Amino acid sequence: MKRKILGAFLLLGAALTLTAAVLIQTDEKSEFLEQRAEVVIRKIGHELLLYAGDSTSRVLPVKRSGNDVFQLEFENSFSFMPDSLVNIVRRTLAAAELPFSYIVRVLECSKLEMVYGFEVRSPLNTVEPCRGRVQPIGCYSIQIAFTEPIKPVASTDVYYFGAIALLGMALLSFVLWKPSPKEIRPENTSAEKVTVIGALAFGEKSGFLKRGDKLIQLSNKESKLLKILAAKTNHLVDREQLQNEIWTSEGVITSRSLDMFVSKLRKKLSDDPSIRIVNIHGRGYRLEVDG
């Protein structure tokens, strides 16, 4: 029993360790994707300035507002074409494997008013107004807000493996915790009616045999059979009586069933060689106890 409890604790520990490892790995990958987003957004600013003919002024550090909102600012004023901005943002974010849904807003620096914006959700739901209209030279900041969390996407194989692993642990735990017949204990041995048969103690209500610290559990029919035989120790008990008293509620009685349960009971009584169940051919059985 102690080994089974230890095995269950080891399984629990393994499951907790596996879960913690997956969570840590997921957190690390999420942090990596957030850092990648900052680098990718700076690249968007770099390409936008190059398209405007500016290869010298700086793209300022990316600012974050909340977990999924990034703001891009520039050292100098510039002009941009909305078509170019849309193409640069969509191409760069798609290549970086970042979320496919986001809103881009271009803000005028002094008044923080939006001068241009667009939304990308899917090819059919994309909103891209005012394309083809050149925006004048000015001080702009670009805000990119992801409408989906920046987090790693687990593959189907990972979920499949996790489900199989958890199912395997559950089945193994069930096998380890399932008690064997010899480990079943009567609920209250002090209130149990115990009949002494040779060196064995027979608990009639709970259906157990005990010798020292060893307990052997009997089935319901085995217990009924032993109770009847023990009540007439060393005397013949007719087959018909045994069949009627044990199987009377079931309607179907076979001679073979009685012989089978007698055989099972013999094996469970074999710990005490002074106890025997003797077959009186054609008549019945007799429980014999030496001494």
Phi and psi in degrees as GROMACS dihedral restraints (atoms count N, CA, C in turn):
[ dihedral_restraints ]
;  ai    aj    ak    al  type     phi  dphi    fc
    3     4     5     6     1   -61.8    20    10
    4     5     6     7     1   -39.2    20    10
    6     7     8     9     1   -63.4    20    10
    7     8     9    10     1   -37.3    20    10
    9    10    11    12     1   -68.7    20    10
   10    11    12    13     1   -39.9    20    10
   12    13    14    15     1   -63.7    20    10
   13    14    15    16     1   -43.4    20    10
   15    16    17    18     1   -61.2    20    10
   16    17    18    19     1   -41.3    20    10
   18    19    20    21     1   -62.3    20    10
   19    20    21    22     1   -39.7    20    10
   21    22    23    24     1   -64.8    20    10
   22    23    24    25     1   -41.9    20    10
   24    25    26    27     1   -65.1    20    10
   25    26    27    28     1   -38.4    20    10
   27    28    29    30     1   -63.9    20    10
   28    29    30    31     1   -40.6    20    10
   30    31    32    33     1   -62.5    20    10
   31    32    33    34     1   -43.5    20    10
   33    34    35    36     1   -62.4    20    10
   34    35    36    37     1   -42.6    20    10
   36    37    38    39     1   -62.1    20    10
   37    38    39    40     1   -41.4    20    10
   39    40    41    42     1   -63.6    20    10
   40    41    42    43     1   -41.1    20    10
   42    43    44    45     1   -65.0    20    10
   43    44    45    46     1   -42.0    20    10
   45    46    47    48     1   -65.5    20    10
   46    47    48    49     1   -40.4    20    10
   48    49    50    51     1   -63.3    20    10
   49    50    51    52     1   -43.5    20    10
   51    52    53    54     1   -62.7    20    10
   52    53    54    55     1   -43.5    20    10
   54    55    56    57     1   -62.5    20    10
   55    56    57    58     1   -44.7    20    10
   57    58    59    60     1   -62.4    20    10
   58    59    60    61     1   -40.4    20    10
   60    61    62    63     1   -63.1    20    10
   61    62    63    64     1   -42.0    20    10
   63    64    65    66     1   -64.9    20    10
   64    65    66    67     1   -42.3    20    10
   66    67    68    69     1   -64.9    20    10
   67    68    69    70     1   -41.8    20    10
   69    70    71    72     1   -63.8    20    10
   70    71    72    73     1   -43.9    20    10
   72    73    74    75     1   -63.1    20    10
   73    74    75    76     1   -39.9    20    10
   75    76    77    78     1   -65.0    20    10
   76    77    78    79     1   -43.2    20    10
   78    79    80    81     1   -62.4    20    10
   79    80    81    82     1   -42.2    20    10
   81    82    83    84     1   -63.5    20    10
   82    83    84    85     1   -40.5    20    10
   84    85    86    87     1   -69.9    20    10
   85    86    87    88     1   -36.1    20    10
   87    88    89    90     1   -61.8    20    10
   88    89    90    91     1   -44.2    20    10
   90    91    92    93     1   -63.0    20    10
   91    92    93    94     1   -39.2    20    10
   93    94    95    96     1   -62.5    20    10
   94    95    96    97     1   -42.4    20    10
   96    97    98    99     1   -65.7    20    10
   97    98    99   100     1   -36.4    20    10
   99   100   101   102     1   -64.8    20    10
  100   101   102   103     1   -41.8    20    10
  102   103   104   105     1   -66.2    20    10
  103   104   105   106     1   -38.5    20    10
  105   106   107   108     1   -62.1    20    10
  106   107   108   109     1   -40.2    20    10
  108   109   110   111     1   -57.7    20    10
  109   110   111   112     1   -42.0    20    10
  111   112   113   114     1   -62.2    20    10
  112   113   114   115     1   -42.8    20    10
  114   115   116   117     1   -65.1    20    10
  115   116   117   118     1   -43.7    20    10
  117   118   119   120     1   -64.9    20    10
  118   119   120   121     1   -39.3    20    10
  120   121   122   123     1   -67.8    20    10
  121   122   123   124     1   -36.1    20    10
  123   124   125   126     1   -62.7    20    10
  124   125   126   127     1   -36.5    20    10
  126   127   128   129     1   -63.9    20    10
  127   128   129   130     1   -37.4    20    10
  129   130   131   132     1   -59.4    20    10
  130   131   132   133     1   -45.1    20    10
  132   133   134   135     1   -62.2    20    10
  133   134   135   136     1   -41.2    20    10
  135   136   137   138     1   -61.2    20    10
  136   137   138   139     1   -47.0    20    10
  138   139   140   141     1   -68.2    20    10
  139   140   141   142     1   -33.7    20    10
  141   142   143   144     1   -66.1    20    10
  142   143   144   145     1   -40.3    20    10
  144   145   146   147     1   -67.9    20    10
  145   146   147   148     1   -39.7    20    10
  147   148   149   150     1   -61.2    20    10
  148   149   150   151     1   -40.4    20    10
  150   151   152   153     1   -65.3    20    10
  151   152   153   154     1   -30.3    20    10
  153   154   155   156     1   -82.3    20    10
  154   155   156   157     1    -0.4    20    10
  156   157   158   159     1    88.2    20    10
  157   158   159   160     1    14.5    20    10
  159   160   161   162     1  -109.2    20    10
  160   161   162   163     1   111.5    20    10
  162   163   164   165     1  -115.2    20    10
  163   164   165   166     1    10.1    20    10
  165   166   167   168     1  -120.9    20    10
  166   167   168   169     1   -35.5    20    10
  168   169   170   171     1   -71.7    20    10
  169   170   171   172     1   159.6    20    10
  171   172   173   174     1   -90.8    20    10
  172   173   174   175     1   148.9    20    10
  174   175   176   177     1   -92.1    20    10
  175   176   177   178     1   119.4    20    10
  177   178   179   180     1   -72.6    20    10
  178   179   180   181     1   162.3    20    10
  180   181   182   183     1   -55.0    20    10
  181   182   183   184     1   140.4    20    10
  183   184   185   186     1   -71.3    20    10
  184   185   186   187     1   133.7    20    10
  186   187   188   189     1  -104.0    20    10
  187   188   189   190     1   149.6    20    10
  189   190   191   192     1  -118.1    20    10
  190   191   192   193     1   137.9    20    10
  192   193   194   195     1  -125.8    20    10
  193   194   195   196     1   100.6    20    10
  195   196   197   198     1    82.3    20    10
  196   197   198   199     1  -176.0    20    10
  198   199   200   201     1   -75.5    20    10
  199   200   201   202     1   -31.8    20    10
  201   202   203   204     1  -124.2    20    10
  202   203   204   205     1    20.0    20    10
  204   205   206   207     1  -119.4    20    10
  205   206   207   208     1   124.7    20    10
  207   208   209   210     1  -122.4    20    10
  208   209   210   211     1   138.8    20    10
  210   211   212   213     1  -121.1    20    10
  211   212   213   214     1   128.4    20    10
  213   214   215   216     1  -107.5    20    10
  214   215   216   217     1   126.0    20    10
  216   217   218   219     1  -124.8    20    10
  217   218   219   220     1   159.3    20    10
  219   220   221   222     1  -128.6    20    10
  220   221   222   223     1   155.1    20    10
  222   223   224   225     1   -73.7    20    10
  223   224   225   226     1   -41.5    20    10
  225   226   227   228     1  -121.4    20    10
  226   227   228   229     1   164.3    20    10
  228   229   230   231     1   -71.3    20    10
  229   230   231   232     1   156.1    20    10
  231   232   233   234     1  -158.5    20    10
  232   233   234   235     1   168.8    20    10
  234   235   236   237     1  -115.0    20    10
  235   236   237   238     1   150.3    20    10
  237   238   239   240     1  -144.1    20    10
  238   239   240   241     1   158.3    20    10
  240   241   242   243     1  -105.0    20    10
  241   242   243   244     1   122.6    20    10
  243   244   245   246     1   -50.9    20    10
  244   245   246   247     1   -39.1    20    10
  246   247   248   249     1   -57.8    20    10
  247   248   249   250     1   -42.9    20    10
  249   250   251   252     1   -67.1    20    10
  250   251   252   253     1   -42.7    20    10
  252   253   254   255     1   -59.5    20    10
  253   254   255   256     1   -47.0    20    10
  255   256   257   258     1   -60.3    20    10
  256   257   258   259     1   -47.3    20    10
  258   259   260   261     1   -64.5    20    10
  259   260   261   262     1   -42.6    20    10
  261   262   263   264     1   -64.2    20    10
  262   263   264   265     1   -45.7    20    10
  264   265   266   267     1   -64.9    20    10
  265   266   267   268     1   -47.1    20    10
  267   268   269   270     1   -64.9    20    10
  268   269   270   271     1   -43.5    20    10
  270   271   272   273     1   -65.7    20    10
  271   272   273   274     1   -43.7    20    10
  273   274   275   276     1   -70.5    20    10
  274   275   276   277     1   -44.4    20    10
  276   277   278   279     1   -68.2    20    10
  277   278   279   280     1   -37.2    20    10
  279   280   281   282     1   -64.9    20    10
  280   281   282   283     1   -40.4    20    10
  282   283   284   285     1   -67.1    20    10
  283   284   285   286     1   -27.4    20    10
  285   286   287   288     1   -87.0    20    10
  286   287   288   289     1    -2.1    20    10
  288   289   290   291     1    60.0    20    10
  289   290   291   292     1    37.4    20    10
  291   292   293   294     1   -91.2    20    10
  292   293   294   295     1   169.9    20    10
  294   295   296   297     1   -52.3    20    10
  295   296   297   298     1   144.9    20    10
  297   298   299   300     1   -85.1    20    10
  298   299   300   301     1    -8.4    20    10
  300   301   302   303     1  -112.1    20    10
  301   302   303   304     1   124.5    20    10
  303   304   305   306     1  -162.6    20    10
  304   305   306   307     1   163.2    20    10
  306   307   308   309     1  -122.7    20    10
  307   308   309   310     1   131.8    20    10
  309   310   311   312     1  -112.2    20    10
  310   311   312   313     1   128.9    20    10
  312   313   314   315     1  -127.0    20    10
  313   314   315   316     1   129.8    20    10
  315   316   317   318     1  -100.5    20    10
  316   317   318   319     1   120.0    20    10
  318   319   320   321     1  -109.0    20    10
  319   320   321   322     1   141.6    20    10
  321   322   323   324     1   -79.4    20    10
  322   323   324   325     1   131.5    20    10
  324   325   326   327     1   -59.4    20    10
  325   326   327   328     1   -48.3    20    10
  327   328   329   330     1   -73.6    20    10
  328   329   330   331     1   -43.7    20    10
  330   331   332   333     1   -99.0    20    10
  331   332   333   334     1    -8.3    20    10
  333   334   335   336     1    54.8    20    10
  334   335   336   337     1    34.4    20    10
  336   337   338   339     1   -93.0    20    10
  337   338   339   340     1   144.4    20    10
  339   340   341   342     1   -78.0    20    10
  340   341   342   343     1   123.2    20    10
  342   343   344   345     1  -101.7    20    10
  343   344   345   346     1   -18.0    20    10
  345   346   347   348     1  -162.6    20    10
  346   347   348   349     1   150.9    20    10
  348   349   350   351     1  -164.6    20    10
  349   350   351   352     1   159.1    20    10
  351   352   353   354     1  -154.9    20    10
  352   353   354   355     1   161.7    20    10
  354   355   356   357     1  -127.3    20    10
  355   356   357   358     1   139.2    20    10
  357   358   359   360     1  -122.6    20    10
  358   359   360   361     1   121.6    20    10
  360   361   362   363     1  -124.5    20    10
  361   362   363   364     1   -48.3    20    10
  363   364   365   366     1  -160.0    20    10
  364   365   366   367     1   166.2    20    10
  366   367   368   369     1   -54.1    20    10
  367   368   369   370     1   -28.7    20    10
  369   370   371   372     1   -90.3    20    10
  370   371   372   373     1   -17.3    20    10
  372   373   374   375     1  -112.9    20    10
  373   374   375   376     1     8.0    20    10
  375   376   377   378     1   -68.7    20    10
  376   377   378   379     1   136.5    20    10
  378   379   380   381     1  -115.9    20    10
  379   380   381   382     1   112.6    20    10
  381   382   383   384     1  -132.4    20    10
  382   383   384   385     1    83.8    20    10
  384   385   386   387     1   -79.7    20    10
  385   386   387   388     1   163.2    20    10
  387   388   389   390     1    58.2    20    10
  388   389   390   391     1    31.0    20    10
  390   391   392   393     1   -71.6    20    10
  391   392   393   394     1   146.2    20    10
  393   394   395   396     1    90.4    20    10
  394   395   396   397     1    -2.2    20    10
  396   397   398   399     1  -105.0    20    10
  397   398   399   400     1   115.0    20    10
  399   400   401   402     1   -69.4    20    10
  400   401   402   403     1   131.3    20    10
  402   403   404   405     1   -89.0    20    10
  403   404   405   406     1   134.6    20    10
  405   406   407   408     1   -65.7    20    10
  406   407   408   409     1   163.6    20    10
  408   409   410   411     1   -61.0    20    10
  409   410   411   412     1   131.9    20    10
  411   412   413   414     1  -169.7    20    10
  412   413   414   415     1   177.1    20    10
  414   415   416   417     1   -91.5    20    10
  415   416   417   418     1   115.6    20    10
  417   418   419   420     1  -126.3    20    10
  418   419   420   421     1   150.7    20    10
  420   421   422   423     1  -125.5    20    10
  421   422   423   424     1   149.1    20    10
  423   424   425   426     1  -117.4    20    10
  424   425   426   427     1   125.1    20    10
  426   427   428   429     1  -109.6    20    10
  427   428   429   430     1   125.9    20    10
  429   430   431   432     1  -116.4    20    10
  430   431   432   433     1   115.6    20    10
  432   433   434   435     1  -113.2    20    10
  433   434   435   436     1   114.6    20    10
  435   436   437   438     1   -78.3    20    10
  436   437   438   439     1   127.8    20    10
  438   439   440   441     1   -88.7    20    10
  439   440   441   442     1    -1.7    20    10
  441   442   443   444     1  -121.2    20    10
  442   443   444   445     1   144.2    20    10
  444   445   446   447     1   -61.0    20    10
  445   446   447   448     1   145.0    20    10
  447   448   449   450     1   -83.9    20    10
  448   449   450   451     1    99.9    20    10
  450   451   452   453     1  -149.1    20    10
  451   452   453   454     1   156.0    20    10
  453   454   455   456     1   -68.4    20    10
  454   455   456   457     1   146.3    20    10
  456   457   458   459     1  -102.7    20    10
  457   458   459   460     1   117.8    20    10
  459   460   461   462     1   -74.7    20    10
  460   461   462   463     1   140.1    20    10
  462   463   464   465     1   -76.0    20    10
  463   464   465   466     1   163.5    20    10
  465   466   467   468     1   -60.5    20    10
  466   467   468   469     1   -35.2    20    10
  468   469   470   471     1   -61.8    20    10
  469   470   471   472     1   -37.5    20    10
  471   472   473   474     1   -65.1    20    10
  472   473   474   475     1   -46.5    20    10
  474   475   476   477     1   -63.1    20    10
  475   476   477   478     1   -40.6    20    10
  477   478   479   480     1   -63.0    20    10
  478   479   480   481     1   -46.0    20    10
  480   481   482   483     1   -63.2    20    10
  481   482   483   484     1   -42.1    20    10
  483   484   485   486     1   -62.4    20    10
  484   485   486   487     1   -41.8    20    10
  486   487   488   489     1   -65.3    20    10
  487   488   489   490     1   -42.5    20    10
  489   490   491   492     1   -64.1    20    10
  490   491   492   493     1   -42.2    20    10
  492   493   494   495     1   -63.0    20    10
  493   494   495   496     1   -44.9    20    10
  495   496   497   498     1   -65.5    20    10
  496   497   498   499     1   -39.9    20    10
  498   499   500   501     1   -63.8    20    10
  499   500   501   502     1   -42.1    20    10
  501   502   503   504     1   -61.9    20    10
  502   503   504   505     1   -42.8    20    10
  504   505   506   507     1   -63.2    20    10
  505   506   507   508     1   -40.8    20    10
  507   508   509   510     1   -63.6    20    10
  508   509   510   511     1   -43.9    20    10
  510   511   512   513     1   -65.8    20    10
  511   512   513   514     1   -42.3    20    10
  513   514   515   516     1   -65.5    20    10
  514   515   516   517     1   -39.3    20    10
  516   517   518   519     1   -62.0    20    10
  517   518   519   520     1   -40.0    20    10
  519   520   521   522     1   -62.7    20    10
  520   521   522   523     1   -42.7    20    10
  522   523   524   525     1   -64.3    20    10
  523   524   525   526     1   -42.2    20    10
  525   526   527   528     1   -66.6    20    10
  526   527   528   529     1   -37.2    20    10
  528   529   530   531     1   -84.6    20    10
  529   530   531   532     1   -15.2    20    10
  531   532   533   534     1   -68.5    20    10
  532   533   534   535     1   117.3    20    10
  534   535   536   537     1   -73.9    20    10
  535   536   537   538     1   144.8    20    10
  537   538   539   540     1   -79.3    20    10
  538   539   540   541     1   160.6    20    10
  540   541   542   543     1   -56.5    20    10
  541   542   543   544     1   -33.6    20    10
  543   544   545   546     1   -75.7    20    10
  544   545   546   547     1    -8.4    20    10
  546   547   548   549     1   -99.7    20    10
  547   548   549   550     1    -4.1    20    10
  549   550   551   552     1   -75.0    20    10
  550   551   552   553     1   131.9    20    10
  552   553   554   555     1  -112.9    20    10
  553   554   555   556     1   139.4    20    10
  555   556   557   558     1   -63.4    20    10
  556   557   558   559     1   147.9    20    10
  558   559   560   561     1   -67.8    20    10
  559   560   561   562     1   -38.1    20    10
  561   562   563   564     1  -147.5    20    10
  562   563   564   565     1    89.7    20    10
  564   565   566   567     1   -67.0    20    10
  565   566   567   568     1   -25.8    20    10
  567   568   569   570     1   -68.1    20    10
  568   569   570   571     1   -29.5    20    10
  570   571   572   573     1   -95.3    20    10
  571   572   573   574     1     0.7    20    10
  573   574   575   576     1   -81.1    20    10
  574   575   576   577     1   137.8    20    10
  576   577   578   579     1   -79.8    20    10
  577   578   579   580     1   116.3    20    10
  579   580   581   582     1  -112.6    20    10
  580   581   582   583     1   129.6    20    10
  582   583   584   585     1  -109.9    20    10
  583   584   585   586     1   128.8    20    10
  585   586   587   588     1   -87.0    20    10
  586   587   588   589     1   123.3    20    10
  588   589   590   591     1  -124.6    20    10
  589   590   591   592     1   103.6    20    10
  591   592   593   594     1    61.3    20    10
  592   593   594   595     1  -123.8    20    10
  594   595   596   597     1   -95.4    20    10
  595   596   597   598     1     6.5    20    10
  597   598   599   600     1  -106.2    20    10
  598   599   600   601     1   145.6    20    10
  600   601   602   603     1  -104.3    20    10
  601   602   603   604     1   128.1    20    10
  603   604   605   606     1  -111.0    20    10
  604   605   606   607     1   115.0    20    10
  606   607   608   609     1   -89.7    20    10
  607   608   609   610     1   108.3    20    10
  609   610   611   612     1   -69.1    20    10
  610   611   612   613     1   -40.8    20    10
  612   613   614   615     1   -71.2    20    10
  613   614   615   616     1   -49.9    20    10
  615   616   617   618     1   -83.8    20    10
  616   617   618   619     1   -17.0    20    10
  618   619   620   621     1    71.9    20    10
  619   620   621   622     1    61.0    20    10
  621   622   623   624     1  -137.4    20    10
  622   623   624   625     1   154.8    20    10
  624   625   626   627     1  -113.1    20    10
  625   626   627   628     1   138.5    20    10
  627   628   629   630     1  -133.3    20    10
  628   629   630   631     1   133.7    20    10
  630   631   632   633     1  -138.1    20    10
  631   632   633   634     1   108.9    20    10
  633   634   635   636     1    66.0    20    10
  634   635   636   637     1  -126.0    20    10
  636   637   638   639     1   -91.5    20    10
  637   638   639   640     1    -1.0    20    10
  639   640   641   642     1   -92.6    20    10
  640   641   642   643     1   128.6    20    10
  642   643   644   645     1  -115.6    20    10
  643   644   645   646     1   134.7    20    10
  645   646   647   648     1  -122.0    20    10
  646   647   648   649     1   123.1    20    10
  648   649   650   651     1   -84.2    20    10
  649   650   651   652     1   136.7    20    10
  651   652   653   654     1  -104.5    20    10
  652   653   654   655     1   148.5    20    10
  654   655   656   657     1   -73.9    20    10
  655   656   657   658     1   170.5    20    10
  657   658   659   660     1   -60.4    20    10
  658   659   660   661     1   -44.3    20    10
  660   661   662   663     1   -71.7    20    10
  661   662   663   664     1   -37.0    20    10
  663   664   665   666     1   -62.3    20    10
  664   665   666   667     1   -40.5    20    10
  666   667   668   669     1   -65.8    20    10
  667   668   669   670     1   -42.5    20    10
  669   670   671   672     1   -62.5    20    10
  670   671   672   673     1   -41.8    20    10
  672   673   674   675     1   -61.7    20    10
  673   674   675   676     1   -47.2    20    10
  675   676   677   678     1   -66.4    20    10
  676   677   678   679     1   -36.6    20    10
  678   679   680   681     1   -61.9    20    10
  679   680   681   682     1   -43.0    20    10
  681   682   683   684     1   -67.7    20    10
  682   683   684   685     1   -45.3    20    10
  684   685   686   687     1   -65.8    20    10
  685   686   687   688     1   -40.0    20    10
  687   688   689   690     1   -67.6    20    10
  688   689   690   691     1   -27.7    20    10
  690   691   692   693     1   -69.4    20    10
  691   692   693   694     1   -19.5    20    10
  693   694   695   696     1  -128.4    20    10
  694   695   696   697     1    51.6    20    10
  696   697   698   699     1   -55.5    20    10
  697   698   699   700     1   134.0    20    10
  699   700   701   702     1    68.5    20    10
  700   701   702   703     1    14.0    20    10
  702   703   704   705     1  -125.3    20    10
  703   704   705   706     1   150.8    20    10
  705   706   707   708     1   -71.4    20    10
  706   707   708   709     1   135.8    20    10
  708   709   710   711     1  -117.7    20    10
  709   710   711   712     1   123.6    20    10
  711   712   713   714     1   -63.5    20    10
  712   713   714   715     1   145.9    20    10
  714   715   716   717     1   -57.7    20    10
  715   716   717   718     1   -41.7    20    10
  717   718   719   720     1   -62.2    20    10
  718   719   720   721     1   -39.7    20    10
  720   721   722   723     1   -63.9    20    10
  721   722   723   724     1   -45.4    20    10
  723   724   725   726     1   -61.1    20    10
  724   725   726   727     1   -44.3    20    10
  726   727   728   729     1   -65.4    20    10
  727   728   729   730     1   -42.7    20    10
  729   730   731   732     1   -67.3    20    10
  730   731   732   733     1   -42.4    20    10
  732   733   734   735     1   -75.3    20    10
  733   734   735   736     1   -30.1    20    10
  735   736   737   738     1   -91.1    20    10
  736   737   738   739     1   -38.7    20    10
  738   739   740   741     1  -111.9    20    10
  739   740   741   742     1     9.2    20    10
  741   742   743   744     1   -59.1    20    10
  742   743   744   745     1   -31.3    20    10
  744   745   746   747     1   -82.7    20    10
  745   746   747   748     1    -8.8    20    10
  747   748   749   750     1   -97.5    20    10
  748   749   750   751     1   -15.4    20    10
  750   751   752   753     1    85.9    20    10
  751   752   753   754     1   -38.1    20    10
  753   754   755   756     1  -107.6    20    10
  754   755   756   757     1   122.0    20    10
  756   757   758   759     1  -123.6    20    10
  757   758   759   760     1   130.0    20    10
  759   760   761   762     1  -128.4    20    10
  760   761   762   763     1   143.6    20    10
  762   763   764   765     1   -63.2    20    10
  763   764   765   766     1   -34.9    20    10
  765   766   767   768     1   -63.3    20    10
  766   767   768   769     1   -35.9    20    10
  768   769   770   771     1   -62.4    20    10
  769   770   771   772     1   -43.4    20    10
  771   772   773   774     1   -62.1    20    10
  772   773   774   775     1   -47.1    20    10
  774   775   776   777     1   -60.6    20    10
  775   776   777   778     1   -37.6    20    10
  777   778   779   780     1   -65.6    20    10
  778   779   780   781     1   -43.5    20    10
  780   781   782   783     1   -71.6    20    10
  781   782   783   784     1   -31.8    20    10
  783   784   785   786     1   -62.5    20    10
  784   785   786   787     1   -42.0    20    10
  786   787   788   789     1   -62.7    20    10
  787   788   789   790     1   -42.7    20    10
  789   790   791   792     1   -64.2    20    10
  790   791   792   793     1   -41.5    20    10
  792   793   794   795     1   -65.9    20    10
  793   794   795   796     1   -38.2    20    10
  795   796   797   798     1   -56.0    20    10
  796   797   798   799     1   -44.1    20    10
  798   799   800   801     1   -62.7    20    10
  799   800   801   802     1   -37.6    20    10
  801   802   803   804     1   -77.2    20    10
  802   803   804   805     1   -19.0    20    10
  804   805   806   807     1   -91.9    20    10
  805   806   807   808     1    -3.7    20    10
  807   808   809   810     1   -69.2    20    10
  808   809   810   811     1   -11.6    20    10
  810   811   812   813     1   -63.9    20    10
  811   812   813   814     1   -22.4    20    10
  813   814   815   816     1  -117.0    20    10
  814   815   816   817     1   105.0    20    10
  816   817   818   819     1   -66.2    20    10
  817   818   819   820     1   -10.8    20    10
  819   820   821   822     1   -82.4    20    10
  820   821   822   823     1    -4.5    20    10
  822   823   824   825     1  -108.8    20    10
  823   824   825   826     1   132.6    20    10
  825   826   827   828     1  -140.5    20    10
  826   827   828   829     1   145.1    20    10
  828   829   830   831     1  -109.3    20    10
  829   830   831   832     1   113.6    20    10
  831   832   833   834     1  -100.3    20    10
  832   833   834   835     1   133.6    20    10
  834   835   836   837     1   -90.3    20    10
  835   836   837   838     1   119.9    20    10
  837   838   839   840     1   -97.2    20    10
  838   839   840   841     1   103.3    20    10
  840   841   842   843     1   -51.8    20    10
  841   842   843   844     1   125.6    20    10
  843   844   845   846     1    79.6    20    10
  844   845   846   847     1    -5.6    20    10
  846   847   848   849     1  -119.3    20    10
  847   848   849   850     1   -51.7    20    10
  849   850   851   852     1   168.0    20    10
  850   851   852   853     1  -150.6    20    10
  852   853   854   855     1  -131.4    20    10
  853   854   855   856     1   154.4    20    10
  855   856   857   858     1  -134.0    20    10
  856   857   858   859     1   128.6    20    10
  858   859   860   861     1   -87.9    20    10
  859   860   861   862     1   116.8    20    10
  861   862   863   864     1  -109.0    20    10
  862   863   864   865     1   134.8    20    10
  864   865   866   867     1  -131.3    20    10
  865   866   867   868     1   123.2    20    10
  867   868   869   870     1   -72.6    20    10
  868   869   870   871     1   149.7    20    10
